Amino acid sequence: MKRIGKPVFFIVFVIILLLAFTSVFGIYGENGDFKITYIKGINDIRWGIDINGGVEAVFAPDNKDATDDEMESVKAILELRLVAQNVTDYEIYPDFANDRITVRFPWKSDEKDYDPDKAIEELSATAKLSFRSGSSYDGDVIIEGKDVKKAYSNYQQTAKGNYQHVVVLELNDEGADKFAAGTKANKDGTISIWMDEECISNPSVSETITTGTAIISGSFDASSAAKLANTINAGALPFGLKVESYSTISPSLGSSALEAMGYASIAALICIFLFMLFMYKLPGFIAFIALIGQMAISIMAISGYFPVFPSFTMTIPGIAGLILSIGMGVDANIITAERIKDELWTGKTLDGCIRNGTKGSFSAIFDGNITVIIVAVILILVFGPANIFSAIFGVSTTGLIYAFGYTLLVGVIANFIMGVGASRLMLKSVSGYKFLRNKRLYGGKKSS
């Protein structure tokens, strides 16, 4: 077995401790009276309606009778705003007959006064659509929502004879003049489309467009083309939204129950630690360290610790997915420890037993985890926000299933990193110390 450097254990151990500490407590600073968040911790997690409660608001057009298409546009922009805020635990119910749309969403993670007026102010503000030069929000504004007459999805033939889904953009006279100048200035470049400060499309410009009608093409299917058209139309609506009524939603679980779950989790971790230490000795101790690292990575992916992974709305099914992934992490280390123990009782050398045990257990761990990853990805893709199955299962149900799939996927990936990668590095590293080479420490017979 290729030896791993003795200091590797301590390096990995310190990294895991740092990740665990910062993921739980975060790193904050102060600038006068303002709190600065450098690294988000567990307190920055946005809890779902079922845990922390939220707001229910009913929106209506401001002094206008809206068509069904316009109501779909309103629904699209509200979904866009919620997803942009990393809120996945939401429900939207449009009432086309009465021109009303009901939205339910959880409180923010930093909410203190639980003021529903403040909570819906951002969501109900009139959307601002803009087309800008280049791919940055700081690009020059070419046209705005007021310049757009309408947008709709279409199906047309390309120059090669193939058919593709596209989005057709029709502009008013003033918008046509502005767009002609903008496409001329950005020919062979890009003109990005923004809803507030969220980029919704980034099409390339192949020619100057002077007709007032533009074709946006790309890797669209019927659903994505219609969604982009609806979103553009939402920014071009000639009316604002008013709040007909609102109310607060009581959580089905509550903060006290969440606190109880926290204490129960700590007790469970202590039991797992004692079990692993008693049954598998040194490999069990290292497995528990790796388990802490796995939990730290999972919390990071939920709280918004990494800039590339935005914060996530944590719900009861999400917690269930996290617990299941922790169980799989423990199981992965048990399989490895048992294989090493079996090898030790055949009388082989310690290095050979660790090599054969880790190698022999990998295929079983990989097969079990990869199948769970496939299932989790399917749950995320099929039951994510604003998908075609929402009409069948309901928005609330799909959001709950999505939360379960997301935390399960994150937890299993973290298991590969810590439970498979880091734990084996640490185990091979500590086996290099003479006082830790007694086979009994690994579950075997006493060394001769």
C-alpha positions in Angstrom: 0.0 0.0 0.0 1.3 3.4 -0.9 1.9 5.2 2.3 0.1 8.5 3.0 2.2 11.1 4.8 1.7 11.2 8.6 0.8 14.9 8.8 -2.1 14.3 6.3 -4.4 13.2 9.1 -3.9 16.4 11.1 -4.3 18.5 8.0 -7.6 16.9 7.0 -8.8 17.0 10.6 -8.1 20.7 11.0 -9.8 21.4 7.7 -12.9 19.5 8.8 -13.0 21.3 12.1 -12.7 24.7 10.4 -15.5 23.8 7.9 -17.7 22.5 10.7 -17.2 25.6 12.9 -17.7 28.2 10.1 -20.7 26.3 8.6 -22.5 26.4 11.9 -21.5 29.8 13.3 -20.6 31.7 10.1 -18.2 34.6 10.0 -19.6 38.1 10.6 -18.3 41.6 11.1 -19.6 45.1 11.8 -19.3 48.4 10.0 -20.8 50.9 12.4 -24.4 49.8 13.1 -24.4 47.4 10.1 -23.7 43.7 10.3 -21.5 42.3 7.6 -21.8 38.7 6.6 -18.5 37.2 5.3 -19.5 33.6 5.5 -23.1 32.4 6.1 -23.8 30.1 9.0 -26.7 27.9 10.1 -28.6 31.0 11.3 -28.8 32.3 7.7 -30.8 29.3 6.5 -34.3 30.2 5.3 -36.7 27.8 6.9 -39.8 26.7 5.1 -43.4 27.6 5.8 -43.9 24.3 7.7 -41.1 25.2 10.1 -41.1 28.9 10.5 -44.4 30.1 9.0 -44.8 32.7 6.3 -47.1 35.0 4.4 -50.2 34.5 2.2 -51.0 37.4 -0.1 -53.6 37.8 -2.8 -52.6 40.1 -5.7 -54.8 41.7 -8.3 -54.2 44.0 -11.4 -54.3 47.7 -10.5 -57.5 49.1 -12.2 -57.4 46.7 -15.1 -59.2 43.6 -16.4 -56.4 41.1 -17.1 -56.5 38.4 -19.8 -55.5 34.8 -19.1 -52.2 35.4 -20.9 -51.5 38.5 -18.7 -52.2 36.5 -15.6 -49.8 33.8 -16.7 -47.2 36.5 -17.2 -47.8 37.8 -13.6 -47.4 34.2 -12.3 -44.2 33.8 -14.3 -42.6 37.0 -12.8 -43.7 36.2 -9.3 -42.0 32.8 -9.6 -38.9 34.4 -11.0 -38.7 36.8 -8.1 -39.1 34.0 -5.6 -36.6 31.7 -7.2 -34.2 34.6 -7.5 -34.5 35.0 -3.7 -33.7 31.2 -3.4 -37.2 30.5 -2.2 -38.3 27.0 -3.3 -41.0 26.4 -0.7 -43.6 28.6 -2.3 -47.2 28.1 -3.6 -48.8 30.1 -6.4 -52.5 29.7 -7.3 -53.9 31.9 -10.2 -57.6 32.6 -10.4 -58.3 33.5 -14.0 -62.0 34.0 -13.5 -61.6 36.7 -10.9 -58.2 38.1 -11.9 -56.6 37.1 -8.6 -53.4 35.3 -7.8 -52.6 33.8 -4.4 -49.0 33.4 -3.2 -47.7 31.7 -0.1 -44.0 32.0 0.8 -41.9 31.6 4.0 -40.4 34.4 6.1 -36.8 35.4 5.5 -34.0 33.9 7.6 -33.2 37.3 9.2 -36.9 38.3 9.8 -37.4 39.6 13.3 -40.6 41.6 13.4 -42.5 39.3 11.0 -44.1 42.2 9.3 -46.2 40.9 6.3 -46.3 44.4 4.7 -42.5 44.4 4.5 -42.4 40.8 3.3 -44.7 41.3 0.3 -43.3 44.8 -0.7 -40.4 43.4 -2.7 -42.6 40.7 -4.3 -45.4 43.0 -5.4 -43.3 45.8 -6.8 -43.7 46.4 -10.6 -41.1 44.4 -12.5 -38.5 46.3 -14.6 -37.6 44.7 -17.9 -34.5 45.9 -19.7 -32.4 44.9 -22.6 -28.7 45.9 -22.1 -25.5 45.9 -24.1 -23.2 43.0 -23.4 -23.7 40.4 -20.6 -23.4 42.7 -17.6 -26.2 44.5 -15.8 -23.9 47.6 -15.9 -24.3 47.6 -19.7 -26.1 50.5 -21.5 -29.9 50.2 -21.5 -31.1 49.7 -25.0 -34.9 49.2 -24.5 -37.2 48.7 -21.5 -40.5 47.0 -20.9 -42.5 50.0 -22.1 -40.9 49.6 -25.5 -42.1 46.0 -25.9 -45.6 45.4 -27.5 -45.6 41.6 -26.9 -43.5 38.5 -27.0 -44.6 35.0 -27.9 -43.2 31.6 -28.6 -43.1 30.2 -32.2 -41.9 27.3 -34.2 -40.0 28.1 -37.4 -37.7 26.6 -40.0 -34.0 27.4 -39.9 -31.7 28.1 -42.9 -30.6 24.4 -42.7 -34.1 23.2 -43.1 -34.6 22.2 -39.5 -37.3 23.4 -37.2 -36.7 25.0 -33.8 -38.6 26.8 -31.1 -38.0 30.5 -30.9 -39.3 33.6 -29.1 -40.6 36.4 -31.2 -40.3 39.9 -29.9 -42.5 42.7 -31.2 -41.6 46.4 -30.4 -43.5 49.6 -30.6 -42.2 52.4 -32.9 -40.0 54.0 -30.3 -38.6 50.7 -29.2 -37.9 49.7 -32.8 -35.7 52.8 -33.3 -33.8 52.2 -30.1 -33.4 48.5 -30.9 -32.1 49.2 -34.4 -29.4 51.4 -32.9 -28.6 48.9 -30.2 -28.3 45.9 -32.5 -26.1 47.9 -34.8 -23.8 48.9 -31.9 -23.7 45.3 -30.6 -23.5 43.4 -33.9 -21.6 40.1 -33.4 -21.9 40.7 -29.7 -24.7 40.1 -27.2 -27.7 41.9 -25.8 -28.7 40.6 -22.4 -32.3 40.6 -21.1 -32.8 41.5 -17.5 -35.8 41.3 -15.1 -34.9 43.7 -12.3 -31.3 42.6 -11.7 -31.8 39.0 -12.8 -30.5 38.0 -16.2 -33.1 35.8 -17.9 -31.5 35.5 -21.4 -28.3 36.4 -23.1 -28.8 36.1 -26.9 -26.2 36.9 -29.5 -26.7 39.6 -32.2 -26.0 38.5 -35.7 -27.4 41.5 -37.6 -28.9 44.9 -37.3 -32.7 44.7 -36.7 -34.7 47.6 -38.1 -38.1 46.0 -38.5 -39.2 46.2 -34.9 -39.5 42.4 -34.8 -36.7 40.3 -33.3 -36.3 36.5 -33.2 -34.6 35.0 -30.1 -33.3 31.5 -30.9 -31.3 29.0 -28.9 -31.7 25.6 -27.3 -35.4 26.2 -26.6 -38.1 23.6 -26.2 -41.8 24.4 -26.2 -41.8 25.0 -22.4 -38.7 27.1 -22.1 -39.7 29.3 -25.1 -43.1 29.9 -23.6 -41.6 30.7 -20.2 -39.2 33.3 -21.6 -42.0 34.9 -23.6 -44.2 35.0 -20.5 -41.4 36.5 -18.4 -40.8 39.3 -21.0 -44.5 40.0 -21.2 -44.6 40.3 -17.4 -42.0 43.0 -17.5 -44.0 44.8 -20.2 -47.3 44.8 -18.4 -48.9 48.2 -18.5 -50.3 47.8 -15.0 -48.9 47.3 -11.5 -50.0 44.8 -8.9 -52.0 45.7 -5.8 -52.4 43.6 -2.7 -56.0 42.6 -2.2 -55.4 40.9 1.2 -52.7 39.2 3.2 -52.3 37.2 6.3 -49.6 35.4 8.2 -49.3 31.6 8.2 -48.6 29.7 11.4 -45.9 26.9 11.1 -47.0 23.3 11.3 -43.8 22.4 13.2 -42.7 25.6 15.0 -39.4 26.9 16.3 -39.7 25.0 19.6 -40.0 21.7 17.8 -37.0 22.7 15.6 -35.0 23.3 18.7 -36.0 19.9 20.1 -34.9 18.3 16.8 -31.5 20.0 17.3 -31.1 18.5 20.7 -32.2 15.1 19.4 -29.6 15.4 16.6 -26.8 16.0 19.1 -27.9 13.0 21.1 -28.1 10.9 18.0 -24.5 12.0 17.0 -23.2 11.0 20.5 -24.8 7.6 20.1 -23.4 7.1 16.7 -19.9 8.1 17.9 -20.0 5.6 20.8 -21.3 2.9 18.6 -18.6 3.4 15.9 -15.9 3.7 18.5 -17.0 0.5 20.3 -17.5 -1.6 17.2 -14.7 -0.4 14.9 -12.2 1.2 17.2 -9.8 3.6 15.3 -11.6 3.3 11.9 -14.9 4.2 13.7 -13.3 7.3 15.3 -12.0 8.5 11.9 -15.4 7.7 10.3 -17.1 10.0 12.8 -14.7 12.8 12.0 -15.6 12.3 8.3 -19.3 12.3 9.2 -18.8 15.7 10.8 -17.2 16.9 7.6 -20.1 15.5 5.6 -22.6 17.4 7.7 -20.6 20.6 7.4 -20.6 20.4 3.6 -24.4 19.7 3.6 -25.1 22.8 5.8 -22.8 24.9 3.5 -24.9 24.0 0.5 -28.1 24.9 2.3 -27.1 28.1 4.0 -25.4 29.8 1.0 -21.8 29.3 2.4 -20.5 28.9 -1.1 -21.2 31.8 -3.5 -21.8 29.2 -6.3 -24.5 27.5 -4.2 -27.2 30.0 -3.2 -29.1 29.6 0.1 -31.9 27.1 0.1 -35.3 27.0 1.7 -35.1 24.2 4.3 -38.3 22.2 4.9 -39.3 19.1 6.9 -38.8 16.9 3.9 -35.5 18.6 3.3 -34.4 17.6 6.8 -35.5 14.1 6.1 -33.3 14.0 3.0 -30.4 15.3 5.1 -30.9 12.6 7.7 -31.1 9.9 5.1 -27.8 11.0 3.5 -26.1 11.0 7.0 -27.3 7.4 7.4 -25.7 6.5 4.1 -22.5 8.2 5.2 -22.4 6.0 8.3 -23.2 2.9 6.3 -20.4 3.6 3.8 -17.8 3.7 6.6 -19.2 0.6 8.3 -18.8 -1.3 5.0 -15.2 -0.2 4.8 -14.5 -1.0 8.5 -16.0 -4.5 8.2 -14.0 -5.3 5.1 -10.8 -4.2 6.9 -11.8 -6.3 9.9 -12.4 -9.4 7.7 -9.0 -8.9 6.1 -7.3 -8.6 9.5 -8.6 -11.9 10.7 -7.0 -13.7 7.7 -3.6 -12.8 9.2 -2.4 -10.4 6.5 -0.3 -7.3 7.2 -2.0 -4.2 8.4 -1.1 -2.2 5.3 -2.4 -5.0 3.0 -5.6 -5.2 5.0 -6.3 -1.5 4.8 -5.5 -1.6 1.0 -7.7 -4.6 0.3 -10.5 -3.4 2.6 -10.8 0.1 1.2 -10.5 -1.2 -2.4 -13.0 -4.1 -1.9 -15.6 -1.8 -0.3 -15.5 0.9 -2.9 -17.7 -0.8 -5.5 -20.5 -1.5 -3.0 -20.4 2.0 -1.7 -20.3 3.5 -5.2 -23.2 1.4 -6.5 -25.4 2.3 -3.6 -24.6 6.0 -3.7 -24.8 6.5 -7.4 -28.3 5.0 -7.6 -29.4 7.4 -4.9 -27.8 10.3 -6.8 -29.7 9.4 -9.9 -33.0 9.3 -8.0 -32.2 12.6 -6.3 -31.4 14.3 -9.6 -34.7 13.0 -11.1 -36.6 14.4 -8.1 -34.9 17.8 -8.6 -35.5 18.0 -12.3 -39.1 16.6 -12.3 -40.4 18.2 -9.1 -38.5 21.5 -9.1 -40.2 24.9 -9.1 -42.4 25.7 -12.1 -42.3 22.4 -14.0 -44.9 20.6 -16.1 -45.8 18.2 -13.3 -46.9 21.0 -11.0 -50.3 20.9 -12.8 -50.6 17.2 -11.9 -49.3 17.0 -8.3 -49.8 20.6 -7.2 -47.2 23.3 -6.5 -47.0 22.5 -2.8 -46.3 18.8 -3.3 -43.7 19.4 -5.9 -41.9 21.9 -3.7 -41.7 19.4 -0.8 -40.4 16.6 -3.0 -37.8 19.0 -4.6 -36.5 19.9 -1.1 -36.1 16.2 -0.2 -34.2 15.5 -3.5 -31.9 18.5 -3.1 -30.7 17.8 0.4 -30.4 14.1 -0.4 -28.2 14.9 -3.4 -26.0 17.3 -1.5 -25.6 14.8 1.4 -24.6 11.9 -0.8 -22.0 14.0 -2.7 -20.6 15.2 0.6 -20.4 11.5 1.6 -18.2 10.8 -1.4 -16.0 13.7 -0.5 -15.7 13.0 3.3 -17.0 9.4 3.9 -15.0 7.9 1.0 -12.2 10.4 0.3 -11.2 12.1 3.5 -11.8 9.1 5.8 -9.5 6.9 3.7 -6.8 9.5 3.6 -6.9 9.9 7.4 -7.0 6.1 8.0 -3.9 5.4 5.8 -2.2 8.4 7.4 -2.6 7.3 11.0 -1.6 3.7 10.2 1.9 5.1 9.6 2.4 5.9 13.3 4.1 3.0 15.1 1.9 3.3 18.2 -1.2 3.0 16.1 -0.2 -0.1 14.1 -1.7 -2.6 16.6 -4.2 -4.7 14.7 -6.7 -4.6 17.6 -7.1 -0.9 17.0 -8.6 -1.8 13.6 -10.8 -4.7 14.8 -8.3 -7.5 14.3 -6.3 -9.8 16.6 -3.6 -8.5 18.8 -0.4 -8.0 16.9 2.3 -10.5 17.6 
